[in-house]
Amino acid sequence: MPETSVPTPPGFDALSKAEQVRYLQALWDQISEDPGTLPVPESHLRLAEERLKRYREDPSRAHSAFEVLERLADTSGADSKSK
């Protein structure tokens, strides 16, 4: 995705990091009010179509969301322990 240069709103840098995050969240909430208008990159669509095709070819290889989250939690826990 191309990087864009957007001027920082006045006063943004003076906010705490938590306030900056809340500000960004509020902006995103406004942008995402109508998800049908958000552009989806062609590469994301191709990836989703490929994954759906692989799932339909062999559903037994799929993992539940719980399994994936558990694996991610185990991985991140191992990473933090090794530091």
PDB file with SEQRES, HELIX, SHEET and CRYST1 records, atoms N, CA, C and O in Angstrom:
SEQRES   1 A   83  MET PRO GLU THR SER VAL PRO THR PRO PRO GLY PHE ASP          
SEQRES   2 A   83  ALA LEU SER LYS ALA GLU GLN VAL ARG TYR LEU GLN ALA          
SEQRES   3 A   83  LEU TRP ASP GLN ILE SER GLU ASP PRO GLY THR LEU PRO          
SEQRES   4 A   83  VAL PRO GLU SER HIS LEU ARG LEU ALA GLU GLU ARG LEU          
SEQRES   5 A   83  LYS ARG TYR ARG GLU ASP PRO SER ARG ALA HIS SER ALA          
SEQRES   6 A   83  PHE GLU VAL LEU GLU ARG LEU ALA ASP THR SER GLY ALA          
SEQRES   7 A   83  ASP SER LYS SER LYS                                          
HELIX    1 AA1 PHE A   12  ALA A   14  5                                   3    
HELIX    2 AA2 LYS A   17  ILE A   31  1                                  15    
HELIX    3 AA3 PRO A   35  THR A   37  5                                   3    
HELIX    4 AA4 GLU A   42  GLU A   57  1                                  16    
HELIX    5 AA5 PRO A   59  ARG A   61  5                                   3    
HELIX    6 AA6 ALA A   65  LYS A   81  1                                  17    
CRYST1    1.000    1.000    1.000  90.00  90.00  90.00 P 1           1          
ATOM      1  N   MET A   1       0.852  -1.166   0.000  1.00  0.00           N  
ATOM      2  CA  MET A   1       0.000   0.000   0.000  1.00  0.00           C  
ATOM      3  C   MET A   1       0.902   1.233   0.000  1.00  0.00           C  
ATOM      4  O   MET A   1       1.835   1.307   0.799  1.00  0.00           O  
ATOM      5  N   PRO A   2       0.644   2.191  -0.871  1.00  0.00           N  
ATOM      6  CA  PRO A   2       1.500   3.367  -0.927  1.00  0.00           C  
ATOM      7  C   PRO A   2       1.376   4.204   0.336  1.00  0.00           C  
ATOM      8  O   PRO A   2       0.297   4.347   0.911  1.00  0.00           O  
ATOM      9  N   GLU A   3       2.500   4.745   0.743  1.00  0.00           N  
ATOM     10  CA  GLU A   3       2.519   5.591   1.926  1.00  0.00           C  
ATOM     11  C   GLU A   3       2.064   6.990   1.536  1.00  0.00           C  
ATOM     12  O   GLU A   3       2.476   7.516   0.502  1.00  0.00           O  
ATOM     13  N   THR A   4       1.225   7.586   2.353  1.00  0.00           N  
ATOM     14  CA  THR A   4       0.751   8.931   2.067  1.00  0.00           C  
ATOM     15  C   THR A   4       1.222   9.867   3.160  1.00  0.00           C  
ATOM     16  O   THR A   4       1.426   9.459   4.303  1.00  0.00           O  
ATOM     17  N   SER A   5       1.391  11.109   2.801  1.00  0.00           N  
ATOM     18  CA  SER A   5       1.794  12.122   3.766  1.00  0.00           C  
ATOM     19  C   SER A   5       0.569  12.967   4.089  1.00  0.00           C  
ATOM     20  O   SER A   5       0.043  13.688   3.241  1.00  0.00           O  
ATOM     21  N   VAL A   6       0.133  12.857   5.333  1.00  0.00           N  
ATOM     22  CA  VAL A   6      -1.039  13.600   5.787  1.00  0.00           C  
ATOM     23  C   VAL A   6      -0.586  14.487   6.941  1.00  0.00           C  
ATOM     24  O   VAL A   6       0.055  14.005   7.875  1.00  0.00           O  
ATOM     25  N   PRO A   7      -0.905  15.755   6.889  1.00  0.00           N  
ATOM     26  CA  PRO A   7      -0.484  16.619   7.996  1.00  0.00           C  
ATOM     27  C   PRO A   7      -1.143  16.196   9.305  1.00  0.00           C  
ATOM     28  O   PRO A   7      -2.311  15.809   9.338  1.00  0.00           O  
ATOM     29  N   THR A   8      -0.381  16.277  10.357  1.00  0.00           N  
ATOM     30  CA  THR A   8      -0.892  15.961  11.686  1.00  0.00           C  
ATOM     31  C   THR A   8      -1.843  17.072  12.124  1.00  0.00           C  
ATOM     32  O   THR A   8      -1.509  18.249  11.991  1.00  0.00           O  
ATOM     33  N   PRO A   9      -3.023  16.722  12.644  1.00  0.00           N  
ATOM     34  CA  PRO A   9      -3.960  17.766  13.082  1.00  0.00           C  
ATOM     35  C   PRO A   9      -3.354  18.607  14.210  1.00  0.00           C  
ATOM     36  O   PRO A   9      -2.600  18.087  15.032  1.00  0.00           O  
ATOM     37  N   PRO A  10      -3.676  19.886  14.250  1.00  0.00           N  
ATOM     38  CA  PRO A  10      -3.159  20.745  15.323  1.00  0.00           C  
ATOM     39  C   PRO A  10      -3.513  20.170  16.689  1.00  0.00           C  
ATOM     40  O   PRO A  10      -4.655  19.780  16.928  1.00  0.00           O  
ATOM     41  N   GLY A  11      -2.541  20.120  17.570  1.00  0.00           N  
ATOM     42  CA  GLY A  11      -2.744  19.649  18.936  1.00  0.00           C  
ATOM     43  C   GLY A  11      -2.601  18.149  19.111  1.00  0.00           C  
ATOM     44  O   GLY A  11      -2.574  17.658  20.240  1.00  0.00           O  
ATOM     45  N   PHE A  12      -2.510  17.406  18.004  1.00  0.00           N  
ATOM     46  CA  PHE A  12      -2.433  15.941  18.104  1.00  0.00           C  
ATOM     47  C   PHE A  12      -1.184  15.498  18.862  1.00  0.00           C  
ATOM     48  O   PHE A  12      -1.252  14.611  19.714  1.00  0.00           O  
ATOM     49  N   ASP A  13      -0.052  16.111  18.554  1.00  0.00           N  
ATOM     50  CA  ASP A  13       1.202  15.716  19.202  1.00  0.00           C  
ATOM     51  C   ASP A  13       1.203  16.007  20.704  1.00  0.00           C  
ATOM     52  O   ASP A  13       1.954  15.383  21.454  1.00  0.00           O  
ATOM     53  N   ALA A  14       0.374  16.943  21.144  1.00  0.00           N  
ATOM     54  CA  ALA A  14       0.303  17.285  22.566  1.00  0.00           C  
ATOM     55  C   ALA A  14      -0.530  16.268  23.361  1.00  0.00           C  
ATOM     56  O   ALA A  14      -0.471  16.241  24.590  1.00  0.00           O  
ATOM     57  N   LEU A  15      -1.299  15.439  22.660  1.00  0.00           N  
ATOM     58  CA  LEU A  15      -2.124  14.436  23.343  1.00  0.00           C  
ATOM     59  C   LEU A  15      -1.259  13.299  23.871  1.00  0.00           C  
ATOM     60  O   LEU A  15      -0.192  13.014  23.329  1.00  0.00           O  
ATOM     61  N   SER A  16      -1.726  12.660  24.924  1.00  0.00           N  
ATOM     62  CA  SER A  16      -1.045  11.463  25.406  1.00  0.00           C  
ATOM     63  C   SER A  16      -1.238  10.356  24.373  1.00  0.00           C  
ATOM     64  O   SER A  16      -2.110  10.456  23.510  1.00  0.00           O  
ATOM     65  N   LYS A  17      -0.439   9.319  24.457  1.00  0.00           N  
ATOM     66  CA  LYS A  17      -0.586   8.202  23.508  1.00  0.00           C  
ATOM     67  C   LYS A  17      -1.984   7.597  23.606  1.00  0.00           C  
ATOM     68  O   LYS A  17      -2.571   7.242  22.584  1.00  0.00           O  
ATOM     69  N   ALA A  18      -2.521   7.474  24.803  1.00  0.00           N  
ATOM     70  CA  ALA A  18      -3.869   6.920  24.972  1.00  0.00           C  
ATOM     71  C   ALA A  18      -4.902   7.816  24.291  1.00  0.00           C  
ATOM     72  O   ALA A  18      -5.832   7.318  23.657  1.00  0.00           O  
ATOM     73  N   GLU A  19      -4.742   9.140  24.419  1.00  0.00           N  
ATOM     74  CA  GLU A  19      -5.672  10.062  23.764  1.00  0.00           C  
ATOM     75  C   GLU A  19      -5.522  10.012  22.248  1.00  0.00           C  
ATOM     76  O   GLU A  19      -6.513  10.120  21.525  1.00  0.00           O  
ATOM     77  N   GLN A  20      -4.294   9.849  21.759  1.00  0.00           N  
ATOM     78  CA  GLN A  20      -4.073   9.724  20.320  1.00  0.00           C  
ATOM     79  C   GLN A  20      -4.768   8.481  19.779  1.00  0.00           C  
ATOM     80  O   GLN A  20      -5.377   8.516  18.709  1.00  0.00           O  
ATOM     81  N   VAL A  21      -4.675   7.387  20.520  1.00  0.00           N  
ATOM     82  CA  VAL A  21      -5.328   6.146  20.093  1.00  0.00           C  
ATOM     83  C   VAL A  21      -6.841   6.330  20.085  1.00  0.00           C  
ATOM     84  O   VAL A  21      -7.508   5.901  19.144  1.00  0.00           O  
ATOM     85  N   ARG A  22      -7.391   6.963  21.121  1.00  0.00           N  
ATOM     86  CA  ARG A  22      -8.841   7.216  21.153  1.00  0.00           C  
ATOM     87  C   ARG A  22      -9.262   8.099  19.974  1.00  0.00           C  
ATOM     88  O   ARG A  22     -10.313   7.876  19.372  1.00  0.00           O  
ATOM     89  N   TYR A  23      -8.448   9.092  19.650  1.00  0.00           N  
ATOM     90  CA  TYR A  23      -8.729   9.971  18.511  1.00  0.00           C  
ATOM     91  C   TYR A  23      -8.770   9.161  17.219  1.00  0.00           C  
ATOM     92  O   TYR A  23      -9.698   9.292  16.420  1.00  0.00           O  
ATOM     93  N   LEU A  24      -7.757   8.326  17.026  1.00  0.00           N  
ATOM     94  CA  LEU A  24      -7.714   7.497  15.817  1.00  0.00           C  
ATOM     95  C   LEU A  24      -8.883   6.524  15.769  1.00  0.00           C  
ATOM     96  O   LEU A  24      -9.456   6.290  14.705  1.00  0.00           O  
ATOM     97  N   GLN A  25      -9.237   5.960  16.914  1.00  0.00           N  
ATOM     98  CA  GLN A  25     -10.376   5.041  16.964  1.00  0.00           C  
ATOM     99  C   GLN A  25     -11.664   5.761  16.576  1.00  0.00           C  
ATOM    100  O   GLN A  25     -12.495   5.211  15.854  1.00  0.00           O  
ATOM    101  N   ALA A  26     -11.826   6.989  17.055  1.00  0.00           N  
ATOM    102  CA  ALA A  26     -13.017   7.763  16.715  1.00  0.00           C  
ATOM    103  C   ALA A  26     -13.055   8.055  15.216  1.00  0.00           C  
ATOM    104  O   ALA A  26     -14.117   7.994  14.597  1.00  0.00           O  
ATOM    105  N   LEU A  27     -11.890   8.375  14.628  1.00  0.00           N  
ATOM    106  CA  LEU A  27     -11.837   8.585  13.185  1.00  0.00           C  
ATOM    107  C   LEU A  27     -12.223   7.314  12.443  1.00  0.00           C  
ATOM    108  O   LEU A  27     -13.016   7.349  11.502  1.00  0.00           O  
ATOM    109  N   TRP A  28     -11.649   6.179  12.880  1.00  0.00           N  
ATOM    110  CA  TRP A  28     -11.965   4.919  12.208  1.00  0.00           C  
ATOM    111  C   TRP A  28     -13.445   4.587  12.334  1.00  0.00           C  
ATOM    112  O   TRP A  28     -14.058   4.107  11.381  1.00  0.00           O  
ATOM    113  N   ASP A  29     -14.019   4.840  13.503  1.00  0.00           N  
ATOM    114  CA  ASP A  29     -15.449   4.583  13.693  1.00  0.00           C  
ATOM    115  C   ASP A  29     -16.280   5.378  12.688  1.00  0.00           C  
ATOM    116  O   ASP A  29     -17.269   4.872  12.157  1.00  0.00           O  
ATOM    117  N   GLN A  30     -15.877   6.620  12.429  1.00  0.00           N  
ATOM    118  CA  GLN A  30     -16.591   7.436  11.438  1.00  0.00           C  
ATOM    119  C   GLN A  30     -16.408   6.878  10.037  1.00  0.00           C  
ATOM    120  O   GLN A  30     -17.368   6.787   9.271  1.00  0.00           O  
ATOM    121  N   ILE A  31     -15.178   6.503   9.699  1.00  0.00           N  
ATOM    122  CA  ILE A  31     -14.877   5.991   8.362  1.00  0.00           C  
ATOM    123  C   ILE A  31     -15.621   4.682   8.110  1.00  0.00           C  
ATOM    124  O   ILE A  31     -16.134   4.452   7.015  1.00  0.00           O  
ATOM    125  N   SER A  32     -15.675   3.835   9.122  1.00  0.00           N  
ATOM    126  CA  SER A  32     -16.215   2.490   8.939  1.00  0.00           C  
ATOM    127  C   SER A  32     -17.723   2.381   9.189  1.00  0.00           C  
ATOM    128  O   SER A  32     -18.259   1.274   9.236  1.00  0.00           O  
ATOM    129  N   GLU A  33     -18.407   3.506   9.348  1.00  0.00           N  
ATOM    130  CA  GLU A  33     -19.851   3.456   9.561  1.00  0.00           C  
ATOM    131  C   GLU A  33     -20.567   2.769   8.410  1.00  0.00           C  
ATOM    132  O   GLU A  33     -21.603   2.138   8.618  1.00  0.00           O  
ATOM    133  N   ASP A  34     -20.034   2.881   7.205  1.00  0.00           N  
ATOM    134  CA  ASP A  34     -20.629   2.257   6.031  1.00  0.00           C  
ATOM    135  C   ASP A  34     -19.569   1.377   5.379  1.00  0.00           C  
ATOM    136  O   ASP A  34     -18.906   1.814   4.438  1.00  0.00           O  
ATOM    137  N   PRO A  35     -19.392   0.133   5.865  1.00  0.00           N  
ATOM    138  CA  PRO A  35     -18.304  -0.716   5.386  1.00  0.00           C  
ATOM    139  C   PRO A  35     -18.355  -1.003   3.891  1.00  0.00           C  
ATOM    140  O   PRO A  35     -17.329  -1.327   3.292  1.00  0.00           O  
ATOM    141  N   GLY A  36     -19.523  -0.892   3.282  1.00  0.00           N  
ATOM    142  CA  GLY A  36     -19.633  -1.143   1.858  1.00  0.00           C  
ATOM    143  C   GLY A  36     -18.889  -0.124   1.007  1.00  0.00           C  
ATOM    144  O   GLY A  36     -18.607  -0.379  -0.164  1.00  0.00           O  
ATOM    145  N   THR A  37     -18.572   1.020   1.585  1.00  0.00           N  
ATOM    146  CA  THR A  37     -17.871   2.053   0.824  1.00  0.00           C  
ATOM    147  C   THR A  37     -16.355   1.977   0.987  1.00  0.00           C  
ATOM    148  O   THR A  37     -15.622   2.692   0.304  1.00  0.00           O  
ATOM    149  N   LEU A  38     -15.877   1.108   1.893  1.00  0.00           N  
ATOM    150  CA  LEU A  38     -14.429   0.986   2.097  1.00  0.00           C  
ATOM    151  C   LEU A  38     -13.807   0.175   0.966  1.00  0.00           C  
ATOM    152  O   LEU A  38     -14.309  -0.896   0.627  1.00  0.00           O  
ATOM    153  N   PRO A  39     -12.730   0.669   0.383  1.00  0.00           N  
ATOM    154  CA  PRO A  39     -12.097  -0.082  -0.701  1.00  0.00           C  
ATOM    155  C   PRO A  39     -11.390  -1.329  -0.167  1.00  0.00           C  
ATOM    156  O   PRO A  39     -10.786  -1.296   0.906  1.00  0.00           O  
ATOM    157  N   VAL A  40     -11.468  -2.415  -0.914  1.00  0.00           N  
ATOM    158  CA  VAL A  40     -10.765  -3.649  -0.567  1.00  0.00           C  
ATOM    159  C   VAL A  40      -9.719  -3.886  -1.652  1.00  0.00           C  
ATOM    160  O   VAL A  40     -10.060  -4.008  -2.828  1.00  0.00           O  
ATOM    161  N   PRO A  41      -8.440  -3.952  -1.258  1.00  0.00           N  
ATOM    162  CA  PRO A  41      -7.403  -4.175  -2.266  1.00  0.00           C  
ATOM    163  C   PRO A  41      -7.631  -5.489  -3.015  1.00  0.00           C  
ATOM    164  O   PRO A  41      -8.046  -6.488  -2.426  1.00  0.00           O  
ATOM    165  N   GLU A  42      -7.358  -5.474  -4.295  1.00  0.00           N  
ATOM    166  CA  GLU A  42      -7.513  -6.660  -5.131  1.00  0.00           C  
ATOM    167  C   GLU A  42      -6.727  -7.834  -4.583  1.00  0.00           C  
ATOM    168  O   GLU A  42      -7.178  -8.976  -4.663  1.00  0.00           O  
ATOM    169  N   SER A  43      -5.548  -7.564  -4.022  1.00  0.00           N  
ATOM    170  CA  SER A  43      -4.721  -8.639  -3.463  1.00  0.00           C  
ATOM    171  C   SER A  43      -5.422  -9.327  -2.291  1.00  0.00           C  
ATOM    172  O   SER A  43      -5.271 -10.535  -2.106  1.00  0.00           O  
ATOM    173  N   HIS A  44      -6.181  -8.575  -1.505  1.00  0.00           N  
ATOM    174  CA  HIS A  44      -6.919  -9.169  -0.379  1.00  0.00           C  
ATOM    175  C   HIS A  44      -8.040 -10.069  -0.890  1.00  0.00           C  
ATOM    176  O   HIS A  44      -8.287 -11.146  -0.346  1.00  0.00           O  
ATOM    177  N   LEU A  45      -8.714  -9.612  -1.944  1.00  0.00           N  
ATOM    178  CA  LEU A  45      -9.784 -10.425  -2.523  1.00  0.00           C  
ATOM    179  C   LEU A  45      -9.232 -11.733  -3.093  1.00  0.00           C  
ATOM    180  O   LEU A  45      -9.820 -12.798  -2.901  1.00  0.00           O  
ATOM    181  N   ARG A  46      -8.103 -11.645  -3.792  1.00  0.00           N  
ATOM    182  CA  ARG A  46      -7.494 -12.857  -4.365  1.00  0.00           C  
ATOM    183  C   ARG A  46      -7.087 -13.828  -3.255  1.00  0.00           C  
ATOM    184  O   ARG A  46      -7.302 -15.034  -3.377  1.00  0.00           O  
ATOM    185  N   LEU A  47      -6.507 -13.313  -2.186  1.00  0.00           N  
ATOM    186  CA  LEU A  47      -6.099 -14.167  -1.075  1.00  0.00           C  
ATOM    187  C   LEU A  47      -7.311 -14.844  -0.436  1.00  0.00           C  
ATOM    188  O   LEU A  47      -7.267 -16.041  -0.150  1.00  0.00           O  
ATOM    189  N   ALA A  48      -8.382 -14.101  -0.212  1.00  0.00           N  
ATOM    190  CA  ALA A  48      -9.590 -14.673   0.380  1.00  0.00           C  
ATOM    191  C   ALA A  48     -10.181 -15.744  -0.541  1.00  0.00           C  
ATOM    192  O   ALA A  48     -10.623 -16.792  -0.070  1.00  0.00           O  
ATOM    193  N   GLU A  49     -10.189 -15.485  -1.843  1.00  0.00           N  
ATOM    194  CA  GLU A  49     -10.723 -16.465  -2.786  1.00  0.00           C  
ATOM    195  C   GLU A  49      -9.875 -17.732  -2.803  1.00  0.00           C  
ATOM    196  O   GLU A  49     -10.413 -18.838  -2.860  1.00  0.00           O  
ATOM    197  N   GLU A  50      -8.563 -17.579  -2.755  1.00  0.00           N  
ATOM    198  CA  GLU A  50      -7.668 -18.741  -2.740  1.00  0.00           C  
ATOM    199  C   GLU A  50      -7.867 -19.566  -1.473  1.00  0.00           C  
ATOM    200  O   GLU A  50      -7.902 -20.795  -1.535  1.00  0.00           O  
ATOM    201  N   ARG A  51      -7.995 -18.910  -0.342  1.00  0.00           N  
ATOM    202  CA  ARG A  51      -8.199 -19.635   0.919  1.00  0.00           C  
ATOM    203  C   ARG A  51      -9.544 -20.336   0.937  1.00  0.00           C  
ATOM    204  O   ARG A  51      -9.645 -21.457   1.436  1.00  0.00           O  
ATOM    205  N   LEU A  52     -10.571 -19.704   0.408  1.00  0.00           N  
ATOM    206  CA  LEU A  52     -11.881 -20.345   0.341  1.00  0.00           C  
ATOM    207  C   LEU A  52     -11.826 -21.562  -0.574  1.00  0.00           C  
ATOM    208  O   LEU A  52     -12.423 -22.595  -0.272  1.00  0.00           O  
ATOM    209  N   LYS A  53     -11.119 -21.445  -1.679  1.00  0.00           N  
ATOM    210  CA  LYS A  53     -10.965 -22.568  -2.610  1.00  0.00           C  
ATOM    211  C   LYS A  53     -10.263 -23.736  -1.921  1.00  0.00           C  
ATOM    212  O   LYS A  53     -10.698 -24.880  -2.046  1.00  0.00           O  
ATOM    213  N   ARG A  54      -9.174 -23.452  -1.189  1.00  0.00           N  
ATOM    214  CA  ARG A  54      -8.458 -24.528  -0.483  1.00  0.00           C  
ATOM    215  C   ARG A  54      -9.336 -25.165   0.582  1.00  0.00           C  
ATOM    216  O   ARG A  54      -9.295 -26.380   0.771  1.00  0.00           O  
ATOM    217  N   TYR A  55     -10.131 -24.359   1.280  1.00  0.00           N  
ATOM    218  CA  TYR A  55     -11.038 -24.897   2.287  1.00  0.00           C  
ATOM    219  C   TYR A  55     -12.058 -25.822   1.638  1.00  0.00           C  
ATOM    220  O   TYR A  55     -12.321 -26.912   2.147  1.00  0.00           O  
ATOM    221  N   ARG A  56     -12.626 -25.399   0.531  1.00  0.00           N  
ATOM    222  CA  ARG A  56     -13.644 -26.218  -0.141  1.00  0.00           C  
ATOM    223  C   ARG A  56     -13.048 -27.514  -0.683  1.00  0.00           C  
ATOM    224  O   ARG A  56     -13.736 -28.533  -0.743  1.00  0.00           O  
ATOM    225  N   GLU A  57     -11.780 -27.485  -1.077  1.00  0.00           N  
ATOM    226  CA  GLU A  57     -11.123 -28.692  -1.572  1.00  0.00           C  
ATOM    227  C   GLU A  57     -10.867 -29.694  -0.452  1.00  0.00           C  
ATOM    228  O   GLU A  57     -10.930 -30.902  -0.678  1.00  0.00           O  
ATOM    229  N   ASP A  58     -10.576 -29.199   0.769  1.00  0.00           N  
ATOM    230  CA  ASP A  58     -10.281 -30.096   1.883  1.00  0.00           C  
ATOM    231  C   ASP A  58     -10.632 -29.426   3.215  1.00  0.00           C  
ATOM    232  O   ASP A  58      -9.745 -28.915   3.899  1.00  0.00           O  
ATOM    233  N   PRO A  59     -11.913 -29.424   3.587  1.00  0.00           N  
ATOM    234  CA  PRO A  59     -12.335 -28.772   4.835  1.00  0.00           C  
ATOM    235  C   PRO A  59     -11.701 -29.376   6.090  1.00  0.00           C  
ATOM    236  O   PRO A  59     -11.658 -28.719   7.130  1.00  0.00           O  
ATOM    237  N   SER A  60     -11.217 -30.595   6.011  1.00  0.00           N  
ATOM    238  CA  SER A  60     -10.636 -31.235   7.196  1.00  0.00           C  
ATOM    239  C   SER A  60      -9.334 -30.566   7.628  1.00  0.00           C  
ATOM    240  O   SER A  60      -8.896 -30.749   8.764  1.00  0.00           O  
ATOM    241  N   ARG A  61      -8.719 -29.806   6.754  1.00  0.00           N  
ATOM    242  CA  ARG A  61      -7.464 -29.133   7.098  1.00  0.00           C  
ATOM    243  C   ARG A  61      -7.694 -27.798   7.805  1.00  0.00           C  
ATOM    244  O   ARG A  61      -6.741 -27.174   8.272  1.00  0.00           O  
ATOM    245  N   ALA A  62      -8.941 -27.360   7.886  1.00  0.00           N  
ATOM    246  CA  ALA A  62      -9.256 -26.068   8.499  1.00  0.00           C  
ATOM    247  C   ALA A  62      -9.123 -26.149  10.016  1.00  0.00           C  
ATOM    248  O   ALA A  62      -9.254 -27.221  10.608  1.00  0.00           O  
ATOM    249  N   HIS A  63      -8.864 -25.018  10.626  1.00  0.00           N  
ATOM    250  CA  HIS A  63      -8.771 -24.912  12.083  1.00  0.00           C  
ATOM    251  C   HIS A  63      -9.829 -23.925  12.559  1.00  0.00           C  
ATOM    252  O   HIS A  63     -10.130 -22.944  11.879  1.00  0.00           O  
ATOM    253  N   SER A  64     -10.382 -24.192  13.719  1.00  0.00           N  
ATOM    254  CA  SER A  64     -11.372 -23.275  14.280  1.00  0.00           C  
ATOM    255  C   SER A  64     -10.660 -22.002  14.739  1.00  0.00           C  
ATOM    256  O   SER A  64      -9.447 -21.985  14.947  1.00  0.00           O  
ATOM    257  N   ALA A  65     -11.444 -20.948  14.888  1.00  0.00           N  
ATOM    258  CA  ALA A  65     -10.883 -19.684  15.379  1.00  0.00           C  
ATOM    259  C   ALA A  65     -10.263 -19.886  16.761  1.00  0.00           C  
ATOM    260  O   ALA A  65      -9.237 -19.282  17.075  1.00  0.00           O  
ATOM    261  N   PHE A  66     -10.879 -20.730  17.586  1.00  0.00           N  
ATOM    262  CA  PHE A  66     -10.343 -20.979  18.922  1.00  0.00           C  
ATOM    263  C   PHE A  66      -8.966 -21.626  18.847  1.00  0.00           C  
ATOM    264  O   PHE A  66      -8.069 -21.267  19.610  1.00  0.00           O  
ATOM    265  N   GLU A  67      -8.794 -22.581  17.929  1.00  0.00           N  
ATOM    266  CA  GLU A  67      -7.497 -23.228  17.767  1.00  0.00           C  
ATOM    267  C   GLU A  67      -6.429 -22.227  17.321  1.00  0.00           C  
ATOM    268  O   GLU A  67      -5.302 -22.243  17.816  1.00  0.00           O  
ATOM    269  N   VAL A  68      -6.790 -21.383  16.405  1.00  0.00           N  
ATOM    270  CA  VAL A  68      -5.835 -20.387  15.898  1.00  0.00           C  
ATOM    271  C   VAL A  68      -5.458 -19.409  17.005  1.00  0.00           C  
ATOM    272  O   VAL A  68      -4.280 -19.103  17.189  1.00  0.00           O  
ATOM    273  N   LEU A  69      -6.443 -18.922  17.735  1.00  0.00           N  
ATOM    274  CA  LEU A  69      -6.153 -17.993  18.828  1.00  0.00           C  
ATOM    275  C   LEU A  69      -5.289 -18.642  19.901  1.00  0.00           C  
ATOM    276  O   LEU A  69      -4.383 -18.010  20.444  1.00  0.00           O  
ATOM    277  N   GLU A  70      -5.569 -19.897  20.201  1.00  0.00           N  
ATOM    278  CA  GLU A  70      -4.762 -20.617  21.197  1.00  0.00           C  
ATOM    279  C   GLU A  70      -3.325 -20.745  20.715  1.00  0.00           C  
ATOM    280  O   GLU A  70      -2.386 -20.527  21.481  1.00  0.00           O  
ATOM    281  N   ARG A  71      -3.155 -21.098  19.439  1.00  0.00           N  
ATOM    282  CA  ARG A  71      -1.810 -21.226  18.889  1.00  0.00           C  
ATOM    283  C   ARG A  71      -1.083 -19.883  18.921  1.00  0.00           C  
ATOM    284  O   ARG A  71       0.101 -19.824  19.252  1.00  0.00           O  
ATOM    285  N   LEU A  72      -1.779 -18.822  18.585  1.00  0.00           N  
ATOM    286  CA  LEU A  72      -1.167 -17.492  18.628  1.00  0.00           C  
ATOM    287  C   LEU A  72      -0.772 -17.106  20.054  1.00  0.00           C  
ATOM    288  O   LEU A  72       0.297 -16.537  20.278  1.00  0.00           O  
ATOM    289  N   ALA A  73      -1.637 -17.418  21.007  1.00  0.00           N  
ATOM    290  CA  ALA A  73      -1.329 -17.117  22.406  1.00  0.00           C  
ATOM    291  C   ALA A  73      -0.118 -17.908  22.858  1.00  0.00           C  
ATOM    292  O   ALA A  73       0.751 -17.371  23.545  1.00  0.00           O  
ATOM    293  N   ASP A  74      -0.045 -19.177  22.481  1.00  0.00           N  
ATOM    294  CA  ASP A  74       1.115 -20.001  22.846  1.00  0.00           C  
ATOM    295  C   ASP A  74       2.391 -19.464  22.223  1.00  0.00           C  
ATOM    296  O   ASP A  74       3.440 -19.448  22.867  1.00  0.00           O  
ATOM    297  N   THR A  75       2.306 -19.022  20.973  1.00  0.00           N  
ATOM    298  CA  THR A  75       3.460 -18.492  20.272  1.00  0.00           C  
ATOM    299  C   THR A  75       3.925 -17.184  20.897  1.00  0.00           C  
ATOM    300  O   THR A  75       5.122 -16.982  21.100  1.00  0.00           O  
ATOM    301  N   SER A  76       2.987 -16.300  21.201  1.00  0.00           N  
ATOM    302  CA  SER A  76       3.389 -15.014  21.779  1.00  0.00           C  
ATOM    303  C   SER A  76       3.911 -15.197  23.185  1.00  0.00           C  
ATOM    304  O   SER A  76       4.796 -14.455  23.612  1.00  0.00           O  
ATOM    305  N   GLY A  77       3.386 -16.166  23.915  1.00  0.00           N  
ATOM    306  CA  GLY A  77       3.904 -16.461  25.258  1.00  0.00           C  
ATOM    307  C   GLY A  77       5.315 -17.000  25.209  1.00  0.00           C  
ATOM    308  O   GLY A  77       6.140 -16.657  26.056  1.00  0.00           O  
ATOM    309  N   ALA A  78       5.605 -17.840  24.230  1.00  0.00           N  
ATOM    310  CA  ALA A  78       6.956 -18.388  24.065  1.00  0.00           C  
ATOM    311  C   ALA A  78       7.933 -17.286  23.680  1.00  0.00           C  
ATOM    312  O   ALA A  78       9.071 -17.265  24.151  1.00  0.00           O  
ATOM    313  N   ASP A  79       7.481 -16.356  22.812  1.00  0.00           N  
ATOM    314  CA  ASP A  79       8.340 -15.259  22.406  1.00  0.00           C  
ATOM    315  C   ASP A  79       8.702 -14.368  23.591  1.00  0.00           C  
ATOM    316  O   ASP A  79       9.854 -13.955  23.728  1.00  0.00           O  
ATOM    317  N   SER A  80       7.725 -14.072  24.446  1.00  0.00           N  
ATOM    318  CA  SER A  80       8.003 -13.173  25.570  1.00  0.00           C  
ATOM    319  C   SER A  80       8.860 -13.856  26.623  1.00  0.00           C  
ATOM    320  O   SER A  80       9.604 -13.184  27.337  1.00  0.00           O  
ATOM    321  N   LYS A  81       8.774 -15.181  26.736  1.00  0.00           N  
ATOM    322  CA  LYS A  81       9.579 -15.918  27.715  1.00  0.00           C  
ATOM    323  C   LYS A  81      11.040 -15.978  27.302  1.00  0.00           C  
ATOM    324  O   LYS A  81      11.924 -16.029  28.157  1.00  0.00           O  
ATOM    325  N   SER A  82      11.303 -15.973  25.994  1.00  0.00           N  
ATOM    326  CA  SER A  82      12.668 -16.104  25.520  1.00  0.00           C  
ATOM    327  C   SER A  82      13.425 -14.784  25.557  1.00  0.00           C  
ATOM    328  O   SER A  82      14.632 -14.754  25.314  1.00  0.00           O  
ATOM    329  N   LYS A  83      12.723 -13.687  25.860  1.00  0.00           N  
ATOM    330  CA  LYS A  83      13.380 -12.376  25.885  1.00  0.00           C  
ATOM    331  C   LYS A  83      13.889 -12.042  27.251  1.00  0.00           C  
ATOM    332  O   LYS A  83      14.469 -10.974  27.449  1.00  0.00           O  
TER     333      LYS A  83                                                      
END                                                                             
